[in-house]
Amino acid sequence: MDLTPPSIAHVLAAQQRIAPHAVRTPASCYDAIDRAVHDAGATGTRVTVKHENLQRTGAFKVRGALNLLLQMPDDARRRGIVGYSTGNHAQALADAARQVGAPCTIVMPAAPNAVKEQAVRALGAEVVLHGERLEDASELALDMAGARGARLVSAADEPDLVAGVGTVALELLQQAPDLDVLVVPVGGGSGAAAACLVAAALAPHVRVVGVQSAASPAAHDSWRAAELLSRPNGTRAEGLAVGRGFALTQAVLRAHLADFLLVDDDEISRAQRVYLAAARTVAEGAGAAALAAVLSHPALFAGARVGVVCSGGNASEAELRRALMSTGS
Ligand SMILES: *Cc1c(COP(=O)(O)O)cnc(C)c1O
């Protein structure tokens, strides 16, 4: 397995490659979000929201999937891809595979988010439900890929995925060139690692801060310990529900990440409510985690121009109801 991190040249090439197939999402400021952040204790903070909830399939991951599939040789494309995912990675692979005409099989843990499962099926992918945890699904996916000669696409240890999702930070720095801090939610770490590579190359003064749920802290704990760790994986936010650290992304985070914050799931729900009320924006839990970190750690962001990646919008109705019932800021 090639675990060499992509360079900024790879990210720039990915931007060209995926441009016809992905959305250049808006980067927007909202006075009402700034007021909520101010009321939480961060004075003078200006928040810019990068709206990957408006990306194709409702999350940023399709950028990575497109970059990977558009580079696959024809014969490999014909044999197809196999992925394992709790949702957005699956939708991204299915959408990108359909765009390039490759067969796609997704193994999901049993009882997935129904919104995401339906979406994957609607995109024409084969869905196999297996096991309780993502780790169970990944084992079956590995076997299936081997049996079919298909390409297994990992959730994070994939340089082409990292280069593709790096276009989020690249676009944001183009749209908001004066940022001081960039806050990125972390599951497997591809989005945050990519943001680190882009910032280090193009805007080294920008501090990249990762955010994970305290209920699934594997990447956070791996980064703090500087070794790959497995941890309990109990968050409600599917995009952040990862139980171990990944080698490629952890190596990049170790070299470049400025800080790594934890938020709890109720703080994530409250940030989802702030998005709904203050920006009329639907964020899924993972998509709201970066804003949750600003609201929950205000002292770290006072007076700063902060970019937050709203990484996805595929929230179930139950999740939105919980967000609207949440209290506090
Ligand atoms: C996958 C995902 C994340 C985490 O991204 P990683 O690259 O795995 O760290 C965050 N938000 C959403 C909406 C996701 O789908």
The ligand as an SDF file (V2000), in Angstrom:
LIG
                    3D

 15 15  0  0  0  0  0  0  0  0999 V2000
  -16.1890   11.5300    6.6550 C   0  0  0  0  0  0  0  0  0  0  0  0
  -16.7050   12.7620    7.2300 C   0  0  0  0  0  0  0  0  0  0  0  0
  -15.9470   13.5240    8.1370 C   0  0  0  0  0  0  0  0  0  0  0  0
  -14.5830   13.0890    8.5920 C   0  0  0  0  0  0  0  0  0  0  0  0
  -13.6940   13.1170    7.5210 O   0  0  0  0  0  0  0  0  0  0  0  0
  -12.3290   12.2820    7.5500 P   0  0  0  0  0  0  0  0  0  0  0  0
  -11.6970   12.6760    6.2820 O   0  0  0  0  0  0  0  0  0  0  0  0
  -12.6950   10.8450    7.6110 O   0  0  0  0  0  0  0  0  0  0  0  0
  -11.6010   12.6860    8.7550 O   0  0  0  0  0  0  0  0  0  0  0  0
  -16.4690   14.7110    8.5830 C   0  0  0  0  0  0  0  0  0  0  0  0
  -17.6840   15.1270    8.2050 N   0  0  0  0  0  0  0  0  0  0  0  0
  -18.4560   14.4240    7.3600 C   0  0  0  0  0  0  0  0  0  0  0  0
  -19.7930   14.9580    7.0080 C   0  0  0  0  0  0  0  0  0  0  0  0
  -17.9880   13.2180    6.8370 C   0  0  0  0  0  0  0  0  0  0  0  0
  -18.7660   12.5370    6.0020 O   0  0  0  0  0  0  0  0  0  0  0  0
  1  2  1  0
  2  3  1  0
  2 14  2  0
  3  4  1  0
  3 10  2  0
  4  5  1  0
  5  6  1  0
  6  7  2  0
  6  8  1  0
  6  9  1  0
 10 11  1  0
 11 12  2  0
 12 13  1  0
 12 14  1  0
 14 15  1  0
M  END
$$$$
